[in-house]
Amino acid sequence: MESLLKRAEVLLHRLEALLPPAPVEPDWTAHAFRWRRQQGRGQLQAVRQPHHIGLNDLRDVDAQKETLERNTRQFLQGLPANNVLLTGARGTGKSSLVKALMTEFAAEGLRLVEVDKVDLVDLMEIADLLRGRRERFIIFCDDLSFDADEPGYKALKVALDGSVVAAADNMLIYATSNRRHLMPEFMSENLETKYVGDEIRPGETIEEKISLSERFGLWLSFYPFDQEAYLNIVRHWLRSFGITRFTPQARRAALQFALGRGSRSGRVAWQFARDWAGQQGLRG
């Protein structure tokens, strides 16, 4: 009997090693979280050093900033507010604008939860975890794009609008993408379009792709910066690094830097400012 009990104990230890770990209570004092899956179980992991950027650091996107800030204030005050899709040119501040909201409104109870595309199937589980909390949560989905057969695509559609379960009233979804409809569009799909008299009726494939983006209540579009806007952003970031004089040499170098990168964007302006400020620091 003693031998049997020892064998049973060893077997139980082996089984315990195969089981997923017990759920850990999130650290609700954090301002930002990531949703992570480990051994088949998802959990909210607190971000100890979130990326802090201020709304005032984002230049030449004033209209988009004003709309997103207003929508977020409505949300924080318990007023009706919309899920938001931010689309457009790369490096123009879409993701930074969402992160800046956390910096601006953390003291008022706003929290950010970053969810990767592959984990969107857990949105209902996340909503159940957040439901009833006094904080207000933005689910942040960055750089989204889908293929039609990806499970996250349908999960996001259901979470936005389509489930019999009401969404948590303290949760909104803010997503960024370079694609307006979040999915690749092909020339062959246009062949499905039908013309009935003067009316154009898109094919079923196009309608299906549009149906996801239409579930976001607000669309914010971002466009490439012209040269003057790019240089204004460069000036701002140089000042943040302690360089107050924007010399002709710095201007010329900034334009050459953008030409080499093939883009005039806020991201390129920030990267140039870091490079230029570093060079000036080495020269003493």
N, C-alpha and C positions, 0 to 999 in steps of 0.2 A: 504493500500500500504506500509506504514511504517513497519507494522508487517511482511509483505512478504519479504521486503528487509533485515530485521534483520534475518529472518530464512534462507534466501539465503546466507547471510554473514557467519552465523554459519556453514552452509553446506560446504561452500568453505574452511573454516578453517579446517574442518574435512578431506576434500579431500586433502588439502595440506599436512596434517600430514601423509597421506598414500603414497604420491608420494616420489620417491627416491630423496635424496638431490642433489642439483646442483653440477656438477663436480667441483672439486677444482684443480686449477693449481698446478702441482707438484713444489716442491722447487728444482729447477734445480741446485742449488749450492751444494746439497748433493752429496756424492760420491757413496752411496749405497741406494737402494730402495727395497721395498717389494710391490708386487701386491696383493691388498686386495679387496674383494668384500663386500660392505655394502648396504643392502636394494636393492639388485639386480643390483648394479652398481659397476664396478671396478675402482680402482684408484691407482696411484703410491704413496706410502707413503714413505717419506724420513726416512732413518735409522740414527738417531742422534748420536748413539755411535756404529759404526760398529766394528766388530771383526778385529783388526789389527794384522797381522802376516807377517813376512818378508820371502822372498824367501830363505834367508840364514838360516832360522830356520828349513827348511825342509831338512833332511839328508837322504842319501842312496836312493834317488829317482832322481839322477842326470840326467839320460837319459830322463825320463818323464818330468822333470822340463825344461830341455833344449828345448825339442820339443814344449811344451806348451808355453814357453816364446817366442820362435821364431815365432810361429803361431800368437801370440798376437801382437808382434811387426809388423808383416806384416799387420795385421788388422788395427793397429793404424796409419800406414803410407798410408792407402788407397790401399794397395796391395791385391791381391787375398789371401784369408785365409779360413780355413775350420771350420765347426762346429766340436766339439770334444766330444767324449764319453770316460770317464775315468772309468775303471772297475777293479775289483779285490778284494783282501782281505780287510776286514774291518780294520779301524784304521791305514791305511798305508799312509794317507796324501792326498787323492783325493780331498776332499772338501777344506782342508786347502790350497792346491796348487792354487785352483781357487780364494780363498779369498786373498791369498798373491799377486795375480796379481793386485788387486785393490790398495793395499798398494804400490806396485812398480810403477804403471803406472797412478795413479790418477792425477798427475800433468800434464800428457800428454793427459788428456781428457777421460781416461777410466772410465766407470761407471758400476756398478754391479746391476742387477735387479733380485731378488730372486722370483721365481714363484713356488708355490706348485703344486703338481701333479693334484689336483682337479681343479686348475685354468688354466691348459694348454689349455682348450677350448677357452680361451681369447687371445691366442697368436697373432692372426691376429689383434685384437683390440689394443694390446700392440704395435705391429709393426707399426700400423697407428699412434699411439701417439708419437713414437720415430722417425719416418721417418722425415727427414729434419733437425733434431737437429745436431749441430756441434759436440757434444760429440759422443763417440763410446761406445756402450752398449753390455755387455755380459749378456745374459739371463741365469741365473744360476738355474738349476733344480737338486736338491740334492736327492740322495738316491732313484732313480727311479726304479720302478718295476710295471708292469701292469698285469691285467687280460685282456683277449681278448675283453671283452665287455665294457671296460672302455672308456668313451668318450675322455679322454685326450690322449689315445693311438693314435687314428686316427687324432686328432688335431695336435699332434706332428709330425706325418708322413707328413701331409699336409704342415706344416710350414717348415719342413726341405727340402722337395722336392716333389712337387706334386700339388701345387696350380697354377692357371692361373695368380695369382697376384705375381709379383716379390717380394722377401723378401727385407726388408729394408737394404740398403747397409751399414748402420752404426750399424748393429746388428748381433751378432753371438750367437749360443746356445752352452753352455758347460754343460754337464750333467754327473752326477756320479751315479754309480750303482754297486751292488755286483754281478749282472748278466750281462754277455756279451750281451745277446740278449734281456735284459730288461723284459723278461717274463718267467714264470715257464715252464720247459720242462718235459714232461712225457714219461715214457717208452713206453706207447701205441702208441705214435706218431711215434716211429721208425718203427712200423709195416706198416706204409704207404710207407716206402721207397721201391723203385722198382730197380731191377737189370736188366739192358739191356746190355747183353754181359758182358764186363768188366766195364761198366759205372754204377755209382751209382746215382740215381735220388731221391732226398728227396721228401717226400710227401708234399701236399699243406699246411698242418698245419705248418710244420717246415719252409717251404719257407716263409709263412706269418710272422712268428716270426722273421726270419732273416732279413726280408725286412726293419724293422724299424732301427735296429742297422747299417745296411749297408748305411743308408742315412747320417750317420755321416762321414765326410771326413777323420777324424783322430781317431784312436783307441789308447788309452794309457792304458797299463796293469800294475797293481800293484800286487806285490807278498809279502807273509809273510817274515818278516825279520829273518835272522839267529841270533844266540846269540850275535855274535860280533857286528853286525849292531845295534841290540837293545841296547847294552851297550854303543855304541858310541852316540846314541840319548839321552840316560840317562845322559851321561856326559855333553852333550850340554845344556840340560835343567837345570841341576844342576848349571852350570856356570851362566845361565841366572838368577838364584835365588841367586847368590852370593856365591855359594859353589864351590871353585876352586879345592879342593882335593877330588879325587874319591878314597876313602879308601877301603880296602878289606871288611870292614863291610858294606859299602854302596853297593859294588858290590854284595855281598851275599844277601843283602836285596832286591836289584833290581831283582835278579834272582828268589827269593822266591815270590816276588810280581807278576812277570809274570807267574810263575807256578800256583799261586792261581787264576789268571784271565784266565788261559788257553790260553794265547796269548802273543806273543812277537811282539808288534806293536808300531808305533810312539805314538799312543794315550795312550797306557799303560805306555810307557816310560815317557810321560809328566805327567800322573797322579801319577806315583811313585815319580817323582822329586818334585811335589807339596807336596806330603805327607811327603817325607823325609826332604825337606827344612822346612816345618812347624814344624816337630818334633825337628829339630836342633834349630829352633828359640825358642821353648818352653824351651829347656834345657839351653838357654842363652849362 
